Amino acid sequence: MSRVLHRSGGTPPVAVSGHGVWLRLADGREILDGSGGAAVACLGHGDARVAAAIGAQAGRLAYAHTGFFTSEPAEALADAILEGSPGGLTHAWFCSSGSEGTEAAVKLARQYFLEIGQPERTRFIARRQSYHGNTLGALSAGGNMARRALYQPILSEAFSHVSPAFAYRFQNDHEDEAAYVDRLAAELEAEFARLGPERVIGFIAEPVVGATAGCVPAPAGYFRRVREICDRHGALLILDEVMCGMGRTGTMHAWEQEGVAPDLQIIAKGLGGGYQPIGGILIAGGIIAALAAGSGAFVHGHTYQAHPVACAAALEVQRIIHADGLLENIRAMGARLEAGLTDRFGNHAHVGDIRGRGLFWAIELVSKRAGKVVFDPARKLHERVKREALARGLAVYPMGGTIDGVAGDHVLIAPPYIASAAEIDMIVDRLGEAVDAAVA
Ligand SMILES: Cc1ncc(COP(=O)(O)O)c(C=O)c1O
């Protein structure tokens, strides 16, 4: 009997090794990793170069407390990902997960306004159906009502939520894209007004909403409007790229495709590709300048922040993404995945929407396309898809509660950046069979 407390009921199969896009289980089965776990394993599995970098760093220096020292890999990683100060982001702070990144972004944002003499700013605006992590601060920021429900009484009231930018579900029939963006912008504006604009610290959003809504890019122009509203009210724009960032959508940062840059950006998953637990925040020069002119130090920290071995792994992952031209492969294989999904599911009776960017795609499942009717949540269709896919040697990331935390089902597909054309086609084939079996 397993003594590990697993995520759900029983003990899942044991994964023992991996190579490329494949995971090998203890019983000998080979599983095609069509989602890199939760869009994590961007280089796939068993990359000997990353393993060597980890081993070398662990042998040289595994740990030195960041209250006393910095380390070569932490400095090199920050230099590598901030080369050219993308979008005015000049500094990085590293931690061990996406949730820790959200906590740090929220705390640094609050501290920033104390540094510049605006202590009255105490409120954050976020969006329903977004996810920013599971620690209490990050869960307070998140808008997935199902994940919040149990803990609602102990969540922070400093966060309020506006509508997601989710066209398939919430753009009205009589509305074009521009009118939809106008409506969302007006709602955000009204929330600033309700709270008192001078009390708002910032707006938090995922540029492409990941697991909770299923790879939802915003309508064109939405983030430019959001940026403008934040700027006008002196609030910060905090973008959570834990899932959609570090190349996943075909550009290193998802915000590059939106014509805006954030003041604070949260990163994780694709940063270290799962070879080590690592996350972080990227920080705009203005925030760093305010800190330098004020108290001088971020009042926050963790024992394992900027861990040398984690930073060495992430540094090698990022080096490989560039050296092996993987952004190009993401774009090429992303186009192939889009075409494959469209071909296989474009006329499928139970697929209502196919959406995403780069190697970050989802299909939304419906019981009837006309009227976008959902399956009864009690059927837990997403779980069936997961089982049917695994039975066919495919791991993807299905999720329920797509619309409001309860209703709706989608399947997220996020292959490693190294995926070949044949592997992309195999993911689509196996997923097609799994969906057909699950809805039968
Ligand atoms: C957008 C987003 N933010 C934050 C998190 C939390 O990251 P972690 O699970 O590493 O704490 C996740 C995890 O799925 C995520 O998708």
The ligand as a Tripos MOL2 file, in Angstrom:
@<TRIPOS>MOLECULE
LIG
   16    16     1     0     0
SMALL
NO_CHARGES

@<TRIPOS>ATOM
      1 C1         -1.2270   30.1730  -14.6760 C.3       1 LIG1
      2 C2         -0.7270   29.4780  -13.4560 C.ar      1 LIG1
      3 N1         -0.3060   30.2030  -12.4080 N.ar      1 LIG1
      4 C3          0.1690   29.6190  -11.2970 C.ar      1 LIG1
      5 C4          0.2400   28.2510  -11.1760 C.ar      1 LIG1
      6 C5          0.7710   27.6240   -9.9180 C.3       1 LIG1
      7 O1          1.9920   27.0130  -10.1590 O.3       1 LIG1
      8 P1          2.5140   25.8350   -9.1920 P.3       1 LIG1
      9 O2          1.5980   24.6900   -9.3510 O.co2     1 LIG1
     10 O3          3.9160   25.5750   -9.6860 O.co2     1 LIG1
     11 O4          2.5370   26.3890   -7.8180 O.co2     1 LIG1
     12 C6         -0.1840   27.4470  -12.2460 C.ar      1 LIG1
     13 C7         -0.1360   25.9700  -12.1460 C.2       1 LIG1
     14 O5         -0.7870   25.2580  -12.8660 O.2       1 LIG1
     15 C8         -0.6820   28.0750  -13.4040 C.ar      1 LIG1
     16 O6         -1.1090   27.3490  -14.4620 O.3       1 LIG1
@<TRIPOS>BOND
     1     1     2 1
     2     2     3 ar
     3     2    15 ar
     4     3     4 ar
     5     4     5 ar
     6     5     6 1
     7     5    12 ar
     8     6     7 1
     9     7     8 1
    10     8     9 2
    11     8    10 1
    12     8    11 1
    13    12    13 1
    14    12    15 ar
    15    13    14 2
    16    15    16 1
@<TRIPOS>SUBSTRUCTURE
     1 LIG1         1 GROUP 0 **** ****
